[in-house]
């Protein structure tokens, strides 16, 4: 393995993330990161660990990971490997999803115990109440939910396939009510993208991600005014997404070059698009990944405030401590895991 060099990280982080995290990557701090990064590299093979990092993690965690991606993509990745240990850099529900998928084959650890505002918006009692009023109803949960919510769901979806899952569930269960949770913005966009015959049968749970909720139309307008030639890459969890999509579909939006995409969809679109400049409507960490993987194009964050403090609870120092001390292991009750796995498996069969 190539030696980790101070100059590489110092130049890389300041070039691709200096504006995202102003003042963070000083020479002194990068020197600390290099020392920790070298120890992490030494420990990973000794612990037979597979380190993965979500798109919204700090650059140093992305650079220390074997794979960077979205929550379900990372879980699928670790499921396809044979490592007996996974160190998952993300928020807690992601570790739970990974543990549910890998089961007893591997132990899953995390650098910290980050929560998630989207998960915390879920009131389990409301789900129970809805199911009592709709005993034959269908529950579709976004993959960004805790294991307990997945366990009471009929289907799991991602931001990539939510519309497809909605279509499938509606066709297989004609006339039945559907509860989509927890993200109301993703739900609205997914309904608009779907071909569901009767959208009035779909109930949207009133939850959202606080980071994406803050990315409203004002932020987009300001970003677009600054970069009028850029394409807009908008995550469907964003607060403006449903409204923006409606205006785009009606042809009366200034954002006619707006694309509503999952984080992995952003990568694919930016690689294929003839455009050279993009405004990225999601968490800042994704901008770093886009800049790193597609260096010939320019990516601007929609807002400097689009940062998730939960994701940023993970640090390279905490990852090192976890590898050294086996500190924070993710466990999921076997009964809950079994029920959650059924919903995940059902999603994976939808083409």
Protein Blocks (a to p, Z undefined) as FASTA:
>chain_A
ZZddfklmmmmmmmmmmmmmghklgfklmmmmmmmmmmmmmmmmmnopacdddfkbcfkl
mmmpmbdcdfklmmmmmmmpccfbdcddddfklmmmmmmmnmmmbccddfblcdcfklmm
pcfklmmmmmmmmmmbccdddfkbcfklmmmpfbdcdfklmmmmmmmmmmmmghiacddd
fbfklmmmmmmmmccfblmlpccdddddfklmmmcfklmmmmmmmmmmbccdddfkbmkl
mmmmmmmmnopafklmbccddfklmmmmmmmpmbfbdcddddfklmmmmmmmmmmbccdd
fbfklccfklmmpcfklmmmmmmnomaccdddfklmmmmmmmmmmmmmpZZ
